[in-house]
Amino acid sequence: MDIKHINTIRELKEAGYRSKSIKEEIRENLIKKLQQKEETFTGIIGYEDTVIPDVERALLSKHNILFLGLRGQAKTRMARQMTELLDEYVPIITGSEINDDPLKPISKYGRELIHEKGDDTPIEWIHRSQRYGEKLATPDVSVADLIGDIDPIKAANLRLSFADERVIHYGIIPKTNRSIFVINELPDLQARIQVALFNILEEGDVQIRGFKLRLPLDILFVFTANPEDYTNRGSIVTPLKDRIESQILTHYPKSLENALAITEQEADVSDEQKEKIDISDLVKRLIEQVAFEARGSEFVDKKSGVSARLTISAFENAVSAAERRSIINNEKNTQIWVSDLVGIIPSITGKIELVYEGEQEGPYQVAMNLLDKSIRSQFIQYFPNPDTLKKRAPRKGETPQPVDNPYKSIISWFDKGNHVNLLFGTTDRDKIDELYKVDGLHALVKKTFPGANEKEAALLMEFVLHGLSSYSLISKKILETSVEFKDLMGSMLNIQSSSLYDETDEEDFG
């Protein structure tokens, strides 16, 4: 249909236009997409077999939807993408505040205009991108904001009584008639405001300050809520929840591969950064693993959740940490080292809610622990598990079997009193030279990854040191400007000596 030449109701009728509700419209377009094997929700990773089929079933059933899930689970994003299931353009009566359908007007303005001009009533076309409304629920939201109120100034100017429908100033919901309307964090709405939504969802009645108005709005409602809200801030009143036909549970990425794809898609990394900084798959996996560790941590509030925004921000910070170092050192090219991940700590501390024990531990220490656990979890995906190399006590009658420990020469080197101090701001060349001092470190990496080039091998060498420290085979100390690796026993003795020295001082000065 060429809409450019259709400007009146008469022309619309002659073109054979048929009115349909927004839910019928979405249903028809969804069926076409499914028949043609087209993707219904683009860029939504990890929901292909879970959430998306549930949403499609709900839309085919012409249901209003409640997305229930923790923060950062793409609830609002999915709602916004539903506009792609609308017709590209739909006609409205020109000048209508509530997008009156020319063939089925519901406002007094629309009905009177058609009564006056008949089939010569002017129409205009609105794009599907304009057929979306969204409101974040906050305790201060009023019925007037959502539904409307009587406007005394309009009544005075038009010399109308308050009983006349034309004195009503419509709220955001009526103004999004024939559109998708989203209310985010529904439990935050006061109960009396939620009650005002009852009749809109079920009967189409609107009541404004005792003025009852039959206004059968044509809206697809999508609500979002966080399970935490049910206990901490508010709840969805039962009658309203009963009128929302489909409740769909969202979730975090279930696999590391899905999490990697989401971060890759969402992270804002410039082409200039990509050209200058090599980002290994190892580093990407370490960053993603932090979120998985946080979601299972005893220090992190599970009810609050750990958003995918954590890893997106952390990834961007890791890239910037390497970029800053290369700028200072005047290096044309560099890579993200494991030690650069200290730079992602602000992204972690700002994205997790701690329980009491976590608050006692401190946000910085919790973040460092999560990073260390991430290294420990990923280490065994690349190198032999140190725990399986420990000698098992022989059973009665058994001869003790020697254990081939690939880390023996590395640990022995540290046991001799040697140490490695990797400065955060050092050049790649200096860092590589420092790593090569450790006996057996390069040999282990080349044996495990024979195809690695010099920089890849150096990154893996550094990773081995971090991994061994996470398994308590050597010690690691994070300083302000560097990370220091030493032998474990010597570090423990130094700590004990320092402790004894402090006690002696206290006695001396007591």
KOLZA-819434 format. One line per field, with one value per residue (C-alpha): residue number from 0; residue in one letter; x, y, z. Coordinates in Angstrom, 3 decimals, decimal comma. Last residue first. Layout:
# residues N
num <- [NUM; ...]
residu <- [A; ...]
east <- [X; ...]
north <- [Y; ...]
up <- [Z; ...]
***
This chain:
# residues 510
num <- [509; 508; 507; 506; 505; 504; 503; 502; 501; 500; 499; 498; 497; 496; 495; 494; 493; 492; 491; 490; 489; 488; 487; 486; 485; 484; 483; 482; 481; 480; 479; 478; 477; 476; 475; 474; 473; 472; 471; 470; 469; 468; 467; 466; 465; 464; 463; 462; 461; 460; 459; 458; 457; 456; 455; 454; 453; 452; 451; 450; 449; 448; 447; 446; 445; 444; 443; 442; 441; 440; 439; 438; 437; 436; 435; 434; 433; 432; 431; 430; 429; 428; 427; 426; 425; 424; 423; 422; 421; 420; 419; 418; 417; 416; 415; 414; 413; 412; 411; 410; 409; 408; 407; 406; 405; 404; 403; 402; 401; 400; 399; 398; 397; 396; 395; 394; 393; 392; 391; 390; 389; 388; 387; 386; 385; 384; 383; 382; 381; 380; 379; 378; 377; 376; 375; 374; 373; 372; 371; 370; 369; 368; 367; 366; 365; 364; 363; 362; 361; 360; 359; 358; 357; 356; 355; 354; 353; 352; 351; 350; 349; 348; 347; 346; 345; 344; 343; 342; 341; 340; 339; 338; 337; 336; 335; 334; 333; 332; 331; 330; 329; 328; 327; 326; 325; 324; 323; 322; 321; 320; 319; 318; 317; 316; 315; 314; 313; 312; 311; 310; 309; 308; 307; 306; 305; 304; 303; 302; 301; 300; 299; 298; 297; 296; 295; 294; 293; 292; 291; 290; 289; 288; 287; 286; 285; 284; 283; 282; 281; 280; 279; 278; 277; 276; 275; 274; 273; 272; 271; 270; 269; 268; 267; 266; 265; 264; 263; 262; 261; 260; 259; 258; 257; 256; 255; 254; 253; 252; 251; 250; 249; 248; 247; 246; 245; 244; 243; 242; 241; 240; 239; 238; 237; 236; 235; 234; 233; 232; 231; 230; 229; 228; 227; 226; 225; 224; 223; 222; 221; 220; 219; 218; 217; 216; 215; 214; 213; 212; 211; 210; 209; 208; 207; 206; 205; 204; 203; 202; 201; 200; 199; 198; 197; 196; 195; 194; 193; 192; 191; 190; 189; 188; 187; 186; 185; 184; 183; 182; 181; 180; 179; 178; 177; 176; 175; 174; 173; 172; 171; 170; 169; 168; 167; 166; 165; 164; 163; 162; 161; 160; 159; 158; 157; 156; 155; 154; 153; 152; 151; 150; 149; 148; 147; 146; 145; 144; 143; 142; 141; 140; 139; 138; 137; 136; 135; 134; 133; 132; 131; 130; 129; 128; 127; 126; 125; 124; 123; 122; 121; 120; 119; 118; 117; 116; 115; 114; 113; 112; 111; 110; 109; 108; 107; 106; 105; 104; 103; 102; 101; 100; 99; 98; 97; 96; 95; 94; 93; 92; 91; 90; 89; 88; 87; 86; 85; 84; 83; 82; 81; 80; 79; 78; 77; 76; 75; 74; 73; 72; 71; 70; 69; 68; 67; 66; 65; 64; 63; 62; 61; 60; 59; 58; 57; 56; 55; 54; 53; 52; 51; 50; 49; 48; 47; 46; 45; 44; 43; 42; 41; 40; 39; 38; 37; 36; 35; 34; 33; 32; 31; 30; 29; 28; 27; 26; 25; 24; 23; 22; 21; 20; 19; 18; 17; 16; 15; 14; 13; 12; 11; 10; 9; 8; 7; 6; 5; 4; 3; 2; 1; 0]
residu <- [G; F; D; E; E; D; T; E; D; Y; L; S; S; S; Q; I; N; L; M; S; G; M; L; D; K; F; E; V; S; T; E; L; I; K; K; S; I; L; S; Y; S; S; L; G; H; L; V; F; E; M; L; L; A; A; E; K; E; N; A; G; P; F; T; K; K; V; L; A; H; L; G; D; V; K; Y; L; E; D; I; K; D; R; D; T; T; G; F; L; L; N; V; H; N; G; K; D; F; W; S; I; I; S; K; Y; P; N; D; V; P; Q; P; T; E; G; K; R; P; A; R; K; K; L; T; D; P; N; P; F; Y; Q; I; F; Q; S; R; I; S; K; D; L; L; N; M; A; V; Q; Y; P; G; E; Q; E; G; E; Y; V; L; E; I; K; G; T; I; S; P; I; I; G; V; L; D; S; V; W; I; Q; T; N; K; E; N; N; I; I; S; R; R; E; A; A; S; V; A; N; E; F; A; S; I; T; L; R; A; S; V; G; S; K; K; D; V; F; E; S; G; R; A; E; F; A; V; Q; E; I; L; R; K; V; L; D; S; I; D; I; K; E; K; Q; E; D; S; V; D; A; E; Q; E; T; I; A; L; A; N; E; L; S; K; P; Y; H; T; L; I; Q; S; E; I; R; D; K; L; P; T; V; I; S; G; R; N; T; Y; D; E; P; N; A; T; F; V; F; L; I; D; L; P; L; R; L; K; F; G; R; I; Q; V; D; G; E; E; L; I; N; F; L; A; V; Q; I; R; A; Q; L; D; P; L; E; N; I; V; F; I; S; R; N; T; K; P; I; I; G; Y; H; I; V; R; E; D; A; F; S; L; R; L; N; A; A; K; I; P; D; I; D; G; I; L; D; A; V; S; V; D; P; T; A; L; K; E; G; Y; R; Q; S; R; H; I; W; E; I; P; T; D; D; G; K; E; H; I; L; E; R; G; Y; K; S; I; P; K; L; P; D; D; N; I; E; S; G; T; I; I; P; V; Y; E; D; L; L; E; T; M; Q; R; A; M; R; T; K; A; Q; G; R; L; G; L; F; L; I; N; H; K; S; L; L; A; R; E; V; D; P; I; V; T; D; E; Y; G; I; I; G; T; F; T; E; E; K; Q; Q; L; K; K; I; L; N; E; R; I; E; E; K; I; S; K; S; R; Y; G; A; E; K; L; E; R; I; T; N; I; H; K; I; D; M]
east <- [53,855; 56,418; 58,622; 55,646; 54,092; 57,394; 57,743; 54,241; 55,112; 58,306; 56,371; 53,950; 56,780; 58,452; 55,191; 54,682; 58,284; 57,925; 54,798; 56,569; 59,509; 57,187; 55,285; 58,195; 57,882; 55,790; 55,345; 52,636; 53,500; 52,795; 50,596; 51,504; 49,658; 51,477; 51,587; 52,942; 53,879; 52,130; 48,957; 46,663; 45,919; 49,685; 50,284; 47,689; 49,135; 52,589; 51,173; 49,300; 52,568; 54,027; 50,851; 51,210; 54,880; 53,967; 51,413; 54,000; 56,700; 54,474; 52,456; 52,486; 54,127; 51,410; 51,897; 55,592; 56,242; 54,496; 56,381; 59,750; 59,108; 58,539; 61,302; 63,598; 62,104; 64,297; 62,260; 59,408; 61,535; 62,668; 59,041; 58,058; 60,924; 59,982; 56,283; 57,145; 56,543; 53,515; 52,129; 55,598; 56,136; 58,410; 59,676; 61,394; 64,306; 64,850; 65,799; 62,178; 61,247; 63,377; 62,095; 58,510; 59,361; 61,386; 58,537; 55,684; 55,499; 55,057; 55,592; 54,446; 56,504; 54,401; 54,549; 54,465; 51,156; 50,755; 48,517; 47,366; 49,827; 49,223; 48,460; 51,178; 49,887; 49,628; 45,813; 45,633; 48,002; 45,502; 47,482; 47,432; 44,965; 41,474; 43,006; 43,937; 40,428; 38,965; 42,045; 42,250; 38,553; 39,040; 41,820; 39,609; 36,805; 39,222; 40,448; 36,837; 36,083; 39,236; 38,220; 34,606; 35,602; 35,713; 33,203; 30,969; 31,230; 30,177; 27,146; 26,040; 27,631; 25,952; 28,077; 28,507; 30,606; 33,187; 33,633; 34,162; 36,505; 38,579; 39,056; 42,493; 43,949; 43,254; 46,390; 48,415; 46,957; 48,450; 46,408; 48,564; 50,795; 51,423; 52,880; 54,591; 55,289; 55,672; 52,987; 50,732; 51,249; 50,363; 47,201; 46,133; 46,668; 44,540; 41,982; 41,517; 41,074; 38,598; 36,467; 36,439; 35,495; 32,627; 31,209; 31,946; 29,993; 27,238; 26,234; 24,606; 25,396; 22,258; 20,504; 19,034; 22,448; 24,006; 27,755; 30,087; 29,164; 30,174; 28,216; 27,140; 30,515; 32,400; 30,330; 30,928; 34,696; 34,708; 33,821; 36,996; 39,201; 37,615; 38,403; 41,994; 42,480; 40,914; 43,701; 43,193; 45,973; 45,966; 46,842; 44,471; 41,600; 42,131; 41,943; 38,843; 37,159; 35,999; 32,479; 31,579; 28,095; 28,662; 31,923; 30,438; 27,378; 29,458; 31,737; 28,733; 27,288; 30,611; 30,884; 27,608; 24,339; 24,110; 21,947; 18,242; 14,745; 11,449; 8,309; 4,968; 2,152; -1,476; -1,006; -4,492; -3,671; -0,640; -2,977; -5,360; -2,416; -0,704; 2,833; 5,180; 7,249; 10,744; 12,867; 10,823; 9,066; 11,627; 14,366; 12,431; 13,132; 10,219; 9,457; 6,059; 4,968; 1,526; 0,273; -2,155; -5,509; -7,319; -11,048; -11,833; -15,105; -14,618; -15,573; -14,859; -14,302; -10,921; -9,971; -11,384; -10,464; -12,357; -10,761; -12,289; -9,310; -5,960; -7,262; -9,601; -6,807; -4,197; -5,563; -4,974; -1,254; -1,328; -3,017; -0,373; 2,492; 4,654; 8,047; 6,721; 6,553; 10,312; 9,923; 6,510; 6,471; 3,807; 3,587; 1,389; -2,199; -2,786; 0,505; -1,069; -3,602; -0,697; 1,361; -1,376; -4,226; -5,245; -8,999; -11,045; -12,385; -14,308; -16,814; -17,944; -15,432; -17,530; -16,260; -15,389; -12,629; -10,051; -11,471; -11,660; -8,152; -6,872; -8,740; -7,013; -8,646; -6,090; -4,369; -3,603; 0,070; 1,270; -2,128; -2,293; 0,966; 4,593; 6,424; 7,276; 9,165; 8,170; 10,318; 7,999; 8,184; 6,131; 6,432; 4,546; 6,834; 9,319; 6,357; 6,042; 2,991; 0,722; -1,615; -5,357; -7,677; -11,462; -12,963; -14,917; -17,112; -16,059; -18,136; -19,072; -15,492; -14,116; -16,619; -15,619; -11,905; -12,115; -14,424; -11,787; -12,323; -12,065; -12,556; -12,068; -9,628; -7,813; -7,223; -3,558; -4,270; -3,672; -5,488; -4,397; -4,721; -6,728; -4,272; -2,951; -0,435; 3,129; 5,806; 3,388; 4,536; 6,871; 9,943; 8,325; 8,890; 12,589; 11,933; 10,443; 13,457; 15,823; 13,768; 14,256; 17,876; 19,028; 21,042; 19,140; 17,481; 14,404; 10,649; 9,418; 5,655; 3,740; 0,318; -1,000; -2,114; -1,655; 0,822; 2,588; 2,816; 4,085; 6,755; 7,825; 8,184; 10,163; 12,468; 13,067; 14,430; 15,872; 17,219; 17,714; 21,515; 22,191; 19,629; 21,266; 18,238; 14,786; 12,487; 15,159; 13,584; 12,591; 10,106; 7,203; 8,385; 8,666; 5,218; 3,669; 5,299; 3,779; 0,279; 0,609; 2,007; -0,941; -3,465; -1,968; -2,014; -5,684; -6,808; -8,377; -8,557; -7,410; -9,054; -7,390; -10,855; -11,383; -8,126; -8,906; -12,226; -10,579; -8,309; -4,612; -3,662; -1,208; 1,996; 0,616; 1,440; 0,000]
north <- [-1,335; 0,067; -2,958; -5,329; -3,703; -3,806; -7,482; -8,152; -6,292; -8,301; -11,547; -10,543; -9,534; -12,853; -14,698; -12,736; -13,326; -17,039; -17,206; -15,432; -17,798; -20,806; -19,640; -18,753; -15,325; -13,501; -9,711; -7,705; -4,095; -0,397; -0,282; -3,798; -7,046; -9,923; -13,413; -16,499; -19,818; -23,188; -21,776; -22,899; -19,241; -18,618; -21,359; -19,803; -16,295; -17,664; -19,793; -16,790; -14,846; -17,670; -17,796; -14,090; -14,648; -17,535; -15,385; -12,605; -14,925; -16,963; -19,960; -23,085; -25,397; -24,725; -27,289; -27,947; -24,316; -23,192; -25,609; -24,749; -21,024; -21,466; -24,027; -21,634; -18,184; -15,442; -15,554; -13,757; -10,658; -10,440; -10,648; -7,846; -5,656; -6,154; -5,491; -2,165; -1,598; 0,180; -2,625; -3,653; -7,409; -8,355; -11,926; -13,628; -15,928; -17,328; -20,859; -21,925; -19,674; -21,727; -24,944; -23,887; -23,404; -26,635; -28,668; -27,225; -30,143; -32,567; -36,175; -37,975; -40,913; -43,885; -45,005; -48,839; -50,194; -52,744; -50,506; -47,565; -44,997; -41,348; -39,447; -37,067; -33,790; -33,687; -33,784; -30,485; -28,779; -29,300; -29,583; -26,419; -24,577; -25,381; -25,972; -22,285; -21,081; -21,842; -20,620; -17,391; -16,702; -17,468; -14,856; -12,287; -13,022; -12,698; -9,333; -8,111; -9,296; -7,527; -4,266; -4,435; -5,078; -8,331; -7,016; -5,813; -9,272; -10,928; -8,607; -9,349; -7,457; -5,919; -6,174; -3,817; -0,955; -3,183; -5,203; -2,365; -0,613; -3,861; -4,014; -2,363; -5,251; -7,103; -5,522; -8,134; -10,819; -8,948; -7,181; -6,880; -4,211; -2,294; 1,063; 1,451; 4,986; 3,722; 6,090; 5,428; 1,654; 1,667; 3,701; 1,338; -1,754; -0,295; 0,925; -2,596; -3,953; -1,172; -1,979; -5,660; -4,806; -2,592; -5,385; -7,970; -6,060; -5,019; -8,677; -7,957; -9,785; -10,547; -8,673; -11,805; -13,477; -10,900; -11,390; -12,580; -16,266; -16,149; -18,102; -15,191; -13,537; -16,573; -16,534; -12,792; -13,218; -16,050; -13,535; -11,540; -14,646; -15,827; -12,581; -12,685; -16,226; -15,385; -12,882; -9,173; -7,624; -3,848; -1,229; -2,160; -2,975; 0,292; 2,333; 0,398; 1,555; -0,764; -0,205; -3,632; -4,877; -7,533; -8,941; -8,901; -10,844; -13,337; -14,022; -14,639; -17,073; -18,942; -18,978; -20,863; -20,304; -16,609; -14,916; -15,648; -14,476; -15,846; -15,089; -14,290; -14,481; -13,351; -10,185; -9,860; -12,082; -9,919; -6,935; -8,745; -9,938; -6,610; -6,681; -6,286; -3,720; -2,671; -5,439; -8,630; -8,646; -6,253; -8,906; -10,890; -8,012; -6,833; -5,915; -5,145; -5,299; -4,007; -4,306; -1,427; -0,775; 1,541; 0,992; 4,411; 4,430; 7,370; 7,567; 10,983; 10,225; 11,928; 10,154; 6,679; 4,771; 1,709; -0,650; -3,747; -5,972; -4,213; -0,666; -1,818; -3,033; -0,303; 2,055; -0,680; -0,500; 3,182; 2,370; -0,264; 2,188; 1,412; -0,026; -3,536; -2,697; -2,278; -1,100; -0,257; -0,813; 0,335; -1,062; 1,049; 1,438; 3,971; 5,427; 8,762; 6,865; 5,409; 8,623; 10,666; 12,465; 15,993; 15,757; 18,873; 17,358; 14,656; 17,218; 16,756; 19,397; 21,954; 23,631; 27,248; 26,249; 28,410; 27,620; 23,870; 23,840; 25,697; 23,303; 20,228; 17,090; 14,328; 11,562; 7,854; 7,344; 10,697; 11,647; 8,306; 9,276; 8,140; 9,214; 5,673; 5,024; 2,894; 3,591; 4,449; 3,404; 4,134; 2,696; 3,422; 6,095; 3,501; 1,862; 4,880; 7,134; 7,956; 10,913; 11,292; 14,081; 13,627; 13,888; 10,682; 12,491; 16,058; 17,018; 13,600; 12,448; 15,386; 14,752; 11,083; 11,836; 14,621; 12,553; 9,828; 6,198; 6,328; 3,035; 3,589; 6,491; 4,676; 7,384; 7,903; 9,228; 12,941; 13,050; 15,929; 14,032; 10,833; 7,953; 5,649; 2,828; 2,493; -0,234; -2,811; -3,932; -6,892; -4,639; -2,743; -5,887; -4,972; -2,499; -5,231; -7,476; -4,691; -3,975; -7,532; -7,904; -9,797; -6,974; -6,896; -10,043; -11,587; -11,478; -10,284; -9,719; -9,943; -8,935; -11,799; -12,032; -15,854; -15,569; -12,908; -15,225; -18,133; -15,912; -14,671; -18,222; -19,254; -16,232; -16,990; -20,548; -22,072; -18,944; -17,006; -17,229; -14,153; -11,449; -9,551; -9,909; -10,924; -12,515; -14,094; -15,061; -18,651; -17,410; -19,076; -17,704; -14,176; -14,373; -15,688; -12,828; -10,289; -11,712; -11,890; -8,369; -6,946; -9,020; -7,686; -4,134; -4,443; -4,563; -2,096; -3,071; -0,783; -1,530; 1,322; 2,839; 2,920; 4,820; 7,208; 8,048; 8,384; 11,066; 11,510; 8,418; 9,445; 8,778; 5,527; 3,372; 0,000]
up <- [76,986; 74,578; 74,743; 74,852; 71,794; 69,982; 70,812; 69,418; 66,207; 65,804; 66,273; 63,519; 61,189; 61,811; 61,075; 57,835; 56,813; 57,575; 55,380; 52,532; 52,786; 52,706; 49,613; 47,377; 45,818; 43,196; 43,264; 41,503; 40,813; 41,350; 44,430; 45,571; 44,935; 46,630; 45,199; 46,931; 45,323; 45,400; 46,946; 44,086; 43,218; 43,372; 40,807; 38,515; 38,749; 37,904; 35,075; 33,667; 33,415; 31,361; 29,272; 28,483; 27,593; 25,283; 23,481; 23,138; 21,788; 19,444; 20,651; 18,455; 21,050; 23,646; 26,464; 25,828; 24,964; 28,173; 30,431; 28,823; 29,292; 33,023; 33,658; 35,505; 36,070; 34,566; 31,332; 33,089; 33,798; 30,168; 29,014; 31,377; 30,216; 26,580; 27,176; 28,801; 32,515; 33,956; 36,104; 37,318; 37,450; 40,381; 40,218; 43,163; 43,914; 47,393; 46,383; 46,889; 43,949; 41,571; 43,142; 42,375; 38,706; 38,508; 40,042; 37,961; 35,520; 38,468; 37,424; 40,538; 41,815; 42,962; 46,613; 46,759; 47,943; 50,782; 52,850; 50,774; 49,537; 50,542; 47,373; 46,242; 44,868; 41,101; 41,027; 42,928; 40,478; 37,622; 34,406; 32,239; 29,983; 31,278; 34,730; 34,923; 34,149; 37,576; 39,494; 37,487; 38,117; 41,793; 41,914; 40,218; 42,672; 45,597; 44,285; 44,036; 47,575; 48,820; 47,172; 48,409; 52,067; 54,032; 56,558; 53,735; 52,180; 55,421; 55,615; 52,041; 49,163; 46,129; 43,002; 40,022; 41,367; 43,044; 39,850; 37,374; 39,816; 40,013; 36,218; 36,361; 38,357; 35,121; 33,651; 35,602; 33,329; 30,378; 27,711; 24,616; 23,118; 19,907; 19,006; 22,369; 23,644; 27,227; 28,570; 25,569; 25,825; 29,526; 28,923; 26,131; 28,297; 31,092; 28,523; 27,155; 30,686; 31,494; 28,435; 29,396; 32,979; 31,823; 29,634; 32,329; 34,960; 32,540; 32,368; 35,722; 38,932; 40,923; 43,723; 45,243; 45,081; 47,430; 47,015; 49,813; 49,525; 45,875; 43,271; 41,105; 41,672; 40,330; 37,136; 36,769; 37,254; 34,699; 31,995; 32,684; 32,732; 29,485; 27,686; 28,969; 27,646; 24,278; 23,798; 23,226; 21,153; 21,511; 18,880; 16,079; 18,441; 20,332; 17,117; 16,033; 19,245; 22,020; 23,325; 24,694; 23,734; 21,065; 22,412; 25,916; 24,755; 22,750; 25,718; 27,984; 25,451; 25,302; 29,099; 29,300; 31,142; 30,367; 33,055; 33,321; 32,376; 33,705; 31,696; 33,294; 30,741; 31,240; 33,255; 34,768; 37,744; 38,524; 38,764; 41,120; 43,279; 43,895; 42,536; 45,455; 47,269; 48,250; 49,700; 49,568; 46,199; 44,770; 44,854; 42,250; 39,803; 37,720; 34,115; 32,616; 28,981; 28,075; 24,500; 24,078; 22,410; 24,798; 25,278; 26,794; 28,691; 30,998; 34,625; 36,130; 39,838; 39,786; 36,565; 36,004; 32,854; 31,690; 29,169; 30,764; 31,629; 31,352; 31,682; 34,436; 36,673; 35,961; 38,630; 41,206; 40,425; 41,342; 44,662; 45,368; 44,896; 41,878; 42,825; 42,178; 38,409; 37,932; 34,307; 32,875; 29,128; 26,664; 23,145; 20,886; 19,632; 22,440; 23,681; 24,627; 26,746; 28,799; 29,137; 30,760; 29,039; 30,087; 30,426; 29,711; 26,449; 28,320; 29,587; 33,194; 34,334; 32,520; 29,368; 28,692; 26,261; 28,064; 31,518; 30,948; 29,480; 32,534; 34,854; 33,318; 34,698; 35,117; 33,195; 33,057; 33,863; 35,156; 36,631; 38,459; 40,138; 39,973; 43,158; 44,279; 41,039; 38,078; 35,024; 32,156; 28,533; 25,442; 21,945; 18,771; 17,368; 16,024; 14,266; 11,976; 12,144; 9,214; 8,919; 8,439; 7,376; 7,765; 4,267; 4,875; 7,383; 8,094; 11,150; 12,516; 11,793; 13,791; 16,588; 16,918; 16,915; 19,509; 21,694; 21,769; 20,723; 16,927; 15,041; 11,289; 11,631; 14,506; 17,111; 18,048; 21,556; 21,134; 17,786; 15,568; 12,299; 12,755; 12,778; 10,058; 10,649; 9,327; 9,446; 10,826; 14,282; 14,946; 14,935; 17,830; 19,903; 20,049; 22,839; 25,045; 24,455; 25,493; 28,591; 29,862; 28,699; 31,836; 33,423; 36,680; 37,973; 36,402; 35,877; 32,496; 32,748; 29,476; 28,123; 26,038; 22,421; 22,432; 19,556; 21,627; 24,651; 22,537; 20,996; 24,418; 25,756; 22,639; 23,229; 26,920; 26,723; 23,553; 21,841; 25,086; 25,193; 23,059; 22,322; 19,440; 17,190; 18,413; 15,824; 13,610; 10,299; 9,455; 6,808; 8,595; 11,949; 10,557; 8,945; 12,182; 14,094; 11,678; 12,155; 15,964; 16,214; 14,250; 16,180; 19,435; 18,080; 17,219; 13,607; 11,216; 7,547; 4,730; 1,403; -0,496; -1,063; 2,691; 3,229; 0,388; 2,044; 5,477; 4,099; 3,258; 1,303; -1,425; 0,521; 1,959; -1,058; 0,000]
***
